[in-house]
């Protein structure tokens, strides 16, 4: 049988029907615990001498189907579900890094990830190096003998920088260091980091995988041996498992992911082109524009250029006038919703960055980030035009 297209895989997943009941839609196994029926079977399950379900914090049939489906779409051997994207990142990093180890990461990150790394990892004795420029050369120059993990986002949050996954993965491979890519902005439809050589792909499933702004969750995909080890250690011990109900919503979201992403990307391209021609806009950040420094790289490693657009106006006061004058775009954090969401990162999602670090990564007081939804692009452009006229 020929290899199936992504659209078919997204709809059918690892199997089109529930393996336990034959249900065409995977049921919500809304239970905290499972009977193992006999004492001997219980002992065998806990000793991992037999496969089965014990407790939903460890595994659940609904969650398991989501794990298999995401792994399939990422081209990974296995997956894990989490209560949030940050929980997935935390479990991955703490599995690989202990006191005395070195962790290499880009400096421009989602604000929550930055705060996790800067507030908590140093006090655990993990030595962090933050790269302002995340290139093959800077990664190679900063890998040490005790480096245990390399972590990057591409496109990055919030400035849409595009990094060379294949090149950085090759540096990691030669050094024996796993490379993890936060693939939230791109989704497996646009980029498959593992197929480009990365060890792991990480997601805030809350965003494009869920797609409707109604559920919180995270996912991790990677080698089966590593996934098993993480499940038995930081996954189990940190306790940040997603609920079966949220897993059900993410399973539903995966089925329409490519359709939604096509629309997100098409709308974002139109919005970016409009902003690039507006005299109140100082700079536009979108990989789909030929002026973007990562445009050629994005053409090589992305199917399309994503649904996220950023732009600079003349300071925070100008940004506030724009934001408060919008009627179609919704002021809110998060992204990947069918609704268009717009925010001012420096005062919201990235408020935990010190001013000097904001300056280092190039995040200005006038920077605005848009998660372009699937509404009519003309309506979005008209709304942004009216907001910009207030400046």
Buried (B, 14 or more C-beta within 10 A) or exposed (E): EEEEEBBEBBBBBBEEEBEEEEEEEBBBBEBEEBEBEEEEBBEBBEEEEEEEBBBBBBBBBBBBBBBBBBBBBBBBBBBBBBBBBBBBBBBBBBBBBEEEBBBBBBBBBBBBBBBBBBEEBEEEEBBEBBBEEBBBEBBBEBBEEEBBBBBBBBBBBBBBBBBBBBBBBBBBBEBEBBBBBBBBBBBBBBBBBBBBBBBBBBBBBBBBBBBBBEBBBBBBBBBEEBBBEBBEEBBBEBEBBBBBEBBBBBBBBBBBBBBBBBBBBBBBBBBBBBBBEBEBBBBBBBBBBEEBEBBEBBBEBBBBBBBBBBBBBBEBEBBBBBBEBBEBBBEBBBBBBBBBBBBBBBEBBBEEBEEEBBEBBBBBBBBBBBBBBBBEBEBBBBBBEBBBEBB
